[in-house]
Structure formats: structure tokens, C-alpha cells
Amino acid sequence: MLERQNRDIVRAGWHREFLDLCRTTGLFILNGRTLGDILGEYTCLSNKGFSTVDYFLTTIDQLEGVKRLEVNCDEKYSGHKDAHSDHRPLVLTITQQGQTPRVQKKAIKHLPHFKYDTAKATEFSRSV
């Protein structure tokens, strides 16, 4: 398995706990070590800075089926004043043993965009 790369060099307080969780449960982070995202692109571009906070995880027995991970860096999705989210879309391509990959062309409905506000927590929970 490739050593993981990550353009985000700042380690938030939760970072060590997240890595410990992955180690103890046998999960592997695919970001930064999978074809399509070898450099470990930023997944969040906000007014506070750039970071990697959205991950795909897998177990060792499912690793063989992972074919590609892409972080969509198109400005229209994030990092732009008119974007719907601070987060870039991630696309994971996987196959199951003995199955031929299929491309499913289906529009994905975007969830409503919310800035966190404790007063709106109930509204947010109902929308997702």
C-alpha cells in the first residue's frame, strides 16, 4: 500500500483521534494514496483556509476493489463565492470481484446548504 500523501499539513485536534480510530478498527484512508488523488487534494475551501476533512475509508479486504478516487477541483463546486458548498465533491470508483463495472448516469440532488447554527439544528436534522 502506498504511503499516504496530504496537501493539508495542519493537524486539527481531532486528527490524532481519527487516525487512532482508523488504526484500531483496521480502516484505511483512501485519500492521498489512490489513483486520481495521489497528492491528497484539499476537500474543503472556506474563508478560514483550505483543509482535507472529507474522507473515504475502506477495510483491507475491500481495498482490491478500489479503482479510483477523485476530488473534483472545479471552481464551480467549491472555493467560489457562488458555490453551494465549501466542500469539493468526491467520487470513488469501485468494483466487486466477478462483476463488470457499470457507469450509472443519474443526477444527484444536492442537499440544502446550511451554515451551522445551533438554533437551526432541528431544521438541519429534518432536511438530511
ABEGO torsion letter per residue (X at the ends): XBBBBBABABBBAAAAAAAAAAAAAGBBBABGABBGAAAGBBABBBAAEBBBABBBBBBAAAAAABABBBBBABAAABGBAABABABBBBBBBBBBBGBBBBBBBBBBBBBBBBBBBAAAAAAAAAAX
